């Protein structure tokens, strides 16, 4: 109720030649000024203000208007964050996203041409937008893994391991030097494991990206061939665990904020 009362207090009225003005606030100021000369105006102003705020804040139409404004505010902030997130990607991945978005738009256009009912169109549009969001998160995860990868390949690390093991077998080292070399050997082996994990993650991400692309292509074909609106299935079991925030690197907070916004009621992500 507090947000409706606040919105009612700050509500604006269009004044010819002046534009929208907070008439209620101006009224409170006016009664406050008049009360300096005649305190009775303070009592009158308080009563009128209480009645005004209660009547407006409890009005269902006004409440719907406030709710709609808040949703638009959330959407505007989320859309800007999404654009910022897309801009963190290299041109190649941005282009890949544009291609998928265009194919999703093609599906929506086919359904509109088939004159599907509004609720069907809305459900399909929401499903496609969510599929695009998953695709974008996969692109962000792919970019993060590649941008933070070491320049040393697994083969190069293995060569270093082999050379170090040979030195240890030769012996003749002091205990401290041997201990240092063994610690280095353990680190190199751990780095090899990390390289393998990174490669596996990249392979899973690429597989999921390709699968989503194929799924959207299938949607276009089915929508075209069937000649009438069909139920769109966007339930894809991904190989990549997108719940792992570490996948997104510096974009982790932005992705989390967008996930929260897109999971809110009536939220539909903007297309790029």
Secondary structure as the mmCIF struct_conf table of DSSP 4:
data_model
#
loop_
_struct_conf.conf_type_id
_struct_conf.id
_struct_conf.beg_label_comp_id
_struct_conf.beg_label_asym_id
_struct_conf.beg_label_seq_id
_struct_conf.end_label_comp_id
_struct_conf.end_label_asym_id
_struct_conf.end_label_seq_id
HELX_RH_AL_P HELX_RH_AL_P1 UNK A 2 UNK A 9
TURN_TY1_P TURN_TY1_P1 UNK A 10 UNK A 10
STRN STRN1 UNK A 13 UNK A 15
TURN_TY1_P TURN_TY1_P2 UNK A 16 UNK A 18
STRN STRN2 UNK A 19 UNK A 21
HELX_RH_AL_P HELX_RH_AL_P2 UNK A 23 UNK A 37
TURN_TY1_P TURN_TY1_P3 UNK A 39 UNK A 39
HELX_RH_AL_P HELX_RH_AL_P3 UNK A 40 UNK A 57
TURN_TY1_P TURN_TY1_P4 UNK A 58 UNK A 58
HELX_RH_AL_P HELX_RH_AL_P4 UNK A 60 UNK A 87
TURN_TY1_P TURN_TY1_P5 UNK A 88 UNK A 88
BEND BEND1 UNK A 89 UNK A 89
HELX_RH_AL_P HELX_RH_AL_P5 UNK A 91 UNK A 113
TURN_TY1_P TURN_TY1_P6 UNK A 114 UNK A 115
HELX_RH_AL_P HELX_RH_AL_P6 UNK A 118 UNK A 147
TURN_TY1_P TURN_TY1_P7 UNK A 148 UNK A 148
BEND BEND2 UNK A 151 UNK A 151
HELX_RH_AL_P HELX_RH_AL_P7 UNK A 154 UNK A 170
HELX_RH_AL_P HELX_RH_AL_P8 UNK A 175 UNK A 226
BEND BEND3 UNK A 227 UNK A 228
HELX_LH_PP_P HELX_LH_PP_P1 UNK A 231 UNK A 233
BEND BEND4 UNK A 239 UNK A 240
TURN_TY1_P TURN_TY1_P8 UNK A 242 UNK A 243
HELX_RH_3T_P HELX_RH_3T_P1 UNK A 245 UNK A 251
HELX_RH_AL_P HELX_RH_AL_P9 UNK A 252 UNK A 262
TURN_TY1_P TURN_TY1_P9 UNK A 263 UNK A 263
BEND BEND5 UNK A 264 UNK A 264
TURN_TY1_P TURN_TY1_P10 UNK A 265 UNK A 266
HELX_LH_PP_P HELX_LH_PP_P2 UNK A 269 UNK A 271
#
